[in-house]
């Protein structure tokens, strides 16, 4: 009986050891082992889309897995943000967002299905100014003429923005308040769609990120009449700053970067943070981002958290002043 009992104990010990080792092996499973899906909450050709595809071309080399991009435009970015929130927090779905999707929309969009706290920032990849642009044949080729025309016919000038509650929409509202004018704001599913509408003569102007409008500024199809840059730009130096024209309240940087769902394991967040740090600062990526018109500006996860706190307060104040605040 004693030998039988000892044998049984030995078997139980071995089974327990195997279970423990198996659990540890599972817990230490390598990440990533399959393609990663990057959700872009805007259509192709926009600021987020361009930046994400540039940095992810290097990211997939670092992580040794394919990066699949999924454009989910609509609601100024809410549809993409909502979709990303519904996915498993396993590191295989990344939301490529920024100040608009993660800070502004939860404050300004009624019944937004997610909050800022639902996502963890991985990094900041780019930042850049917004540009108020018109077609090359527009009579409103200067900010002075633009404001004069807007005062003459309130609500007549149509301005395309990539969704209500976006950085671009809020910048337009700041301009309206500062210049005491009224514009006809028309939301689209992204910068790309609003620019297409401008080129087609369906809107009089657009407020977009500099990245998406850069090819059209270079080709001469559109003219930038004012920039929200906080400092004199290194590119397109001919575009005046809103601050130099007497509207400092319009000056703001937009920025983009990857996020994951709250609940994603810390080791995975660390892997992604390190990988994006390498990708965003890689010389080829920096060059491509600069050529696209944006400014490469890598920040770590912790640095983005601090940035978002300041952006939240600024957005709250601006949205409240413009009558767009939905949440306190």
C-alpha positions as CSV (number, residue, x, y, z in Angstrom):
1,X,0.0,0.0,0.0
2,X,2.8,2.4,0.9
3,X,4.5,1.8,-2.5
4,X,1.2,2.3,-4.2
5,X,0.6,5.6,-2.4
6,X,4.1,6.8,-3.1
7,X,3.7,5.9,-6.8
8,X,0.4,7.8,-6.9
9,X,2.0,10.8,-5.3
10,X,4.8,10.7,-7.8
11,X,2.3,10.6,-10.7
12,X,0.4,13.5,-9.2
13,X,3.6,15.5,-8.8
14,X,4.6,14.8,-12.4
15,X,1.2,15.9,-13.7
16,X,1.3,19.0,-11.6
17,X,4.8,19.8,-12.8
18,X,3.7,19.4,-16.4
19,X,0.7,21.7,-15.9
20,X,2.8,24.4,-14.3
21,X,5.4,24.1,-17.1
22,X,2.7,24.2,-19.7
23,X,1.1,27.3,-18.1
24,X,4.5,29.0,-18.0
25,X,5.1,28.1,-21.6
26,X,1.8,29.5,-22.6
27,X,2.3,32.7,-20.6
28,X,5.7,33.2,-22.2
29,X,4.4,32.5,-25.8
30,X,6.2,34.7,-28.2
31,X,4.5,37.8,-29.5
32,X,3.7,38.5,-32.2
33,X,3.2,35.2,-34.1
34,X,0.6,36.3,-36.6
35,X,-0.4,39.4,-38.7
36,X,-1.2,42.6,-36.8
37,X,-4.2,44.6,-37.8
38,X,-3.9,48.4,-37.8
39,X,-7.2,50.2,-37.8
40,X,-7.1,53.6,-39.5
41,X,-10.2,55.6,-38.6
42,X,-10.1,57.6,-41.8
43,X,-10.2,56.9,-45.5
44,X,-7.1,56.4,-47.7
45,X,-4.9,59.4,-48.5
46,X,-5.5,61.2,-45.2
47,X,-2.9,62.3,-42.6
48,X,-3.4,59.2,-40.4
49,X,-3.4,56.8,-43.4
50,X,-0.2,58.2,-44.9
51,X,1.7,58.3,-41.6
52,X,0.5,54.8,-40.5
53,X,1.6,53.1,-43.7
54,X,5.0,54.8,-43.7
55,X,5.9,53.8,-40.2
56,X,4.3,50.4,-40.4
57,X,6.4,49.5,-43.5
58,X,9.4,49.5,-41.1
59,X,7.4,48.1,-38.1
60,X,6.7,44.8,-39.9
61,X,10.4,44.4,-40.6
62,X,11.1,44.8,-36.9
63,X,8.4,42.5,-35.6
64,X,8.8,40.0,-38.5
65,X,5.0,39.7,-39.1
66,X,2.8,41.3,-41.8
67,X,0.9,44.5,-40.9
68,X,-2.6,44.7,-42.3
69,X,-4.2,48.1,-42.6
70,X,-8.0,48.4,-42.3
71,X,-9.5,51.8,-43.1
72,X,-12.7,52.4,-41.1
73,X,-13.8,55.9,-41.9
74,X,-16.9,57.7,-40.6
75,X,-18.1,59.8,-37.7
76,X,-14.9,61.9,-37.8
77,X,-13.0,58.8,-36.5
78,X,-15.6,57.4,-34.1
79,X,-16.5,54.3,-36.3
80,X,-12.8,53.2,-36.4
81,X,-12.3,54.0,-32.7
82,X,-15.5,52.0,-31.8
83,X,-14.4,49.1,-33.9
84,X,-11.0,49.0,-32.3
85,X,-12.5,49.0,-28.8
86,X,-14.6,45.9,-29.6
87,X,-11.5,43.8,-30.5
88,X,-9.6,41.6,-28.1
89,X,-6.9,43.3,-26.0
90,X,-4.2,40.9,-27.3
91,X,-2.0,43.3,-29.2
92,X,-3.1,42.1,-32.6
93,X,-5.4,45.1,-33.2
94,X,-3.8,48.6,-33.1
95,X,-5.7,51.8,-33.5
96,X,-3.7,54.4,-35.4
97,X,-5.3,57.5,-33.9
98,X,-4.1,60.7,-32.3
99,X,-5.5,63.8,-30.6
100,X,-8.7,63.8,-32.6
101,X,-9.8,60.2,-32.1
102,X,-8.6,59.7,-28.6
103,X,-9.0,63.2,-27.0
104,X,-11.4,65.3,-29.0
105,X,-14.1,63.0,-30.2
106,X,-14.9,61.5,-26.8
107,X,-15.5,65.1,-25.6
108,X,-17.4,66.5,-28.5
109,X,-19.5,63.6,-30.1
110,X,-22.8,62.8,-28.5
111,X,-22.9,59.1,-27.3
112,X,-19.4,58.4,-28.4
113,X,-19.0,54.7,-27.7
114,X,-15.6,54.9,-26.1
115,X,-13.6,57.2,-23.8
116,X,-10.0,58.4,-23.8
117,X,-9.3,55.9,-20.9
118,X,-10.3,52.9,-23.0
119,X,-7.0,52.9,-24.9
120,X,-3.3,52.9,-24.0
121,X,-0.9,55.1,-26.0
122,X,2.0,53.2,-27.6
123,X,3.8,56.2,-29.1
124,X,3.6,59.4,-31.0
125,X,4.9,59.1,-34.5
126,X,4.1,62.5,-36.1
127,X,2.9,66.0,-35.4
128,X,2.1,68.8,-37.7
129,X,0.1,71.9,-38.5
130,X,-3.3,72.2,-40.0
131,X,-3.7,74.2,-43.2
132,X,-6.7,76.3,-44.4
133,X,-6.6,75.8,-48.2
134,X,-8.5,77.0,-51.3
135,X,-8.4,76.0,-55.0
136,X,-5.9,77.8,-57.2
137,X,-8.7,79.6,-59.0
138,X,-10.4,80.8,-55.8
139,X,-10.8,84.6,-55.3
140,X,-10.1,84.0,-51.6
141,X,-6.3,83.6,-51.9
142,X,-5.4,85.4,-48.7
143,X,-6.8,85.1,-45.2
144,X,-7.8,88.8,-45.3
145,X,-10.0,88.3,-48.4
146,X,-11.3,85.1,-46.9
147,X,-12.5,86.8,-43.7
148,X,-13.8,89.8,-45.7
149,X,-16.0,87.6,-47.9
150,X,-17.2,85.6,-44.8
151,X,-18.3,88.7,-43.1
152,X,-20.1,90.0,-46.2
153,X,-22.1,86.7,-46.6
154,X,-22.3,84.9,-43.3
155,X,-22.7,81.1,-43.8
156,X,-22.0,81.2,-47.5
157,X,-18.4,80.0,-47.6
158,X,-18.3,76.2,-47.2
159,X,-15.5,74.6,-45.3
160,X,-14.7,70.9,-45.6
161,X,-13.4,69.1,-42.5
162,X,-12.7,65.4,-41.8
163,X,-15.6,65.0,-39.4
164,X,-17.4,66.9,-36.7
165,X,-15.5,67.3,-33.4
166,X,-12.1,66.8,-35.1
167,X,-9.0,69.0,-34.6
168,X,-9.8,70.6,-38.0
169,X,-13.4,71.3,-37.0
170,X,-12.3,72.9,-33.7
171,X,-9.7,75.0,-35.4
172,X,-12.4,76.3,-37.8
173,X,-14.6,77.1,-34.9
174,X,-11.8,79.0,-33.2
175,X,-11.3,81.0,-36.4
176,X,-15.1,81.8,-36.6
177,X,-15.0,83.0,-33.0
178,X,-11.8,85.0,-33.3
179,X,-12.7,86.6,-36.6
180,X,-16.4,87.0,-35.8
181,X,-17.5,85.1,-38.9
182,X,-19.8,82.3,-39.8
183,X,-18.8,79.4,-42.1
184,X,-20.8,76.5,-43.5
185,X,-18.9,73.5,-42.1
186,X,-19.3,70.3,-44.0
187,X,-18.0,67.1,-42.5
188,X,-16.4,64.3,-44.6
189,X,-15.0,60.8,-43.8
190,X,-11.4,62.1,-43.8
191,X,-9.0,64.6,-45.2
192,X,-8.8,62.7,-48.5
193,X,-12.6,63.0,-49.1
194,X,-12.7,66.7,-48.1
195,X,-9.8,67.5,-50.5
196,X,-11.5,65.6,-53.3
197,X,-14.6,67.8,-52.7
198,X,-12.4,70.9,-52.8
199,X,-10.8,70.0,-56.1
200,X,-14.2,69.1,-57.5
201,X,-15.6,72.5,-56.6
202,X,-18.1,71.2,-54.0
203,X,-16.6,73.2,-51.1
204,X,-14.9,76.5,-51.0
205,X,-12.1,75.6,-48.6
206,X,-10.8,72.8,-46.4
207,X,-9.1,72.6,-43.0
208,X,-6.8,69.6,-43.2
209,X,-3.7,68.1,-41.8
210,X,-0.6,69.2,-43.7
211,X,0.3,65.7,-44.7
212,X,-2.8,65.1,-46.8
213,X,-2.7,68.5,-48.5
214,X,1.0,68.5,-49.3
215,X,0.9,66.9,-52.7
216,X,-1.7,69.4,-53.8
217,X,0.2,72.3,-52.4
218,X,3.3,71.1,-54.3
219,X,1.4,70.7,-57.6
220,X,-0.2,74.1,-57.3
221,X,-3.7,72.8,-57.4
222,X,-4.5,74.4,-54.1
223,X,-3.2,77.4,-52.2
224,X,-2.6,77.4,-48.4
225,X,-3.9,80.7,-47.0
226,X,-3.1,80.1,-43.3
227,X,-1.3,77.6,-41.0
228,X,-2.0,76.6,-37.4
229,X,1.7,76.0,-36.8
230,X,3.0,77.3,-33.5
231,X,6.4,78.3,-35.1
232,X,7.5,79.3,-38.6
233,X,7.4,76.1,-40.7
234,X,10.4,74.6,-42.5
235,X,8.3,73.8,-45.5
236,X,5.8,75.9,-47.3
237,X,7.3,79.1,-45.8
238,X,5.0,81.2,-48.0
239,X,1.9,80.1,-46.0
240,X,1.3,82.7,-43.2
241,X,0.6,81.7,-39.6
242,X,-2.8,82.3,-38.0
243,X,-0.9,83.7,-35.0
244,X,0.9,86.3,-37.2
245,X,-2.4,87.3,-38.7
246,X,-3.9,88.1,-35.2
247,X,-5.6,84.7,-34.5
248,X,-3.2,82.9,-32.0
249,X,-6.2,81.0,-30.6
250,X,-6.3,79.0,-33.9
251,X,-2.7,77.8,-33.5
252,X,-2.6,74.1,-32.6
253,X,-0.6,71.0,-33.6
254,X,-2.3,67.8,-34.6
255,X,-0.5,64.5,-33.9
256,X,-0.8,60.8,-34.7
257,X,0.3,57.5,-33.2
258,X,-0.7,53.9,-32.3
259,X,-2.9,52.8,-29.4
260,X,-4.1,49.5,-28.0
261,X,-7.1,48.5,-25.9
262,X,-6.9,48.8,-22.1
263,X,-6.2,45.3,-20.8
264,X,-3.5,44.5,-23.3
265,X,-0.7,42.7,-21.3
266,X,2.1,44.9,-20.3
267,X,4.8,42.7,-21.9
268,X,3.0,43.2,-25.3
269,X,2.7,47.0,-24.7
270,X,6.5,47.0,-24.0
271,X,7.3,45.1,-27.2
272,X,5.1,47.4,-29.3
273,X,6.5,50.5,-27.7
274,X,10.1,49.5,-28.4
275,X,9.2,48.4,-31.9
276,X,7.5,51.7,-32.8
277,X,10.3,53.6,-31.2
278,X,12.8,51.9,-33.6
279,X,10.4,52.3,-36.6
280,X,9.5,55.9,-36.0
281,X,13.1,57.0,-35.7
282,X,14.5,54.9,-38.6
283,X,16.2,57.2,-41.1
284,X,14.2,55.9,-44.1
285,X,10.9,56.5,-42.2
286,X,12.0,59.9,-41.0
287,X,12.8,60.9,-44.6
288,X,9.5,59.6,-46.0
289,X,7.5,61.4,-43.2
290,X,9.3,64.6,-44.0
291,X,8.6,64.3,-47.7
292,X,4.9,63.7,-46.9
293,X,4.8,67.2,-45.3
294,X,4.5,66.1,-41.7
295,X,7.0,66.4,-38.9
296,X,8.5,63.2,-37.4
297,X,8.2,63.5,-33.6
298,X,8.5,60.2,-31.7
299,X,7.4,60.2,-28.1
300,X,7.3,57.2,-25.8
301,X,4.1,55.8,-24.3
302,X,4.7,57.7,-21.0
303,X,5.4,60.9,-22.8
304,X,2.2,60.6,-24.8
305,X,0.2,60.1,-21.6
306,X,1.5,63.4,-20.3
307,X,0.8,65.1,-23.7
308,X,-2.8,63.8,-23.7
309,X,-3.5,65.4,-20.3
310,X,-2.6,68.8,-21.6
311,X,-4.5,68.3,-24.8
312,X,-7.6,67.1,-22.9
313,X,-7.7,70.4,-21.0
314,X,-7.2,72.5,-24.1
315,X,-9.8,70.6,-26.0
316,X,-12.3,70.8,-23.1
317,X,-11.9,74.6,-23.0
318,X,-12.2,75.0,-26.8
319,X,-15.1,72.7,-27.2
320,X,-16.9,74.4,-24.3
321,X,-16.4,77.8,-25.8
322,X,-17.6,76.6,-29.2
323,X,-20.7,75.0,-27.7
324,X,-19.5,71.5,-28.8
325,X,-18.8,70.0,-25.4
326,X,-20.8,66.8,-24.7
327,X,-19.0,65.3,-21.7
328,X,-17.6,66.9,-18.5
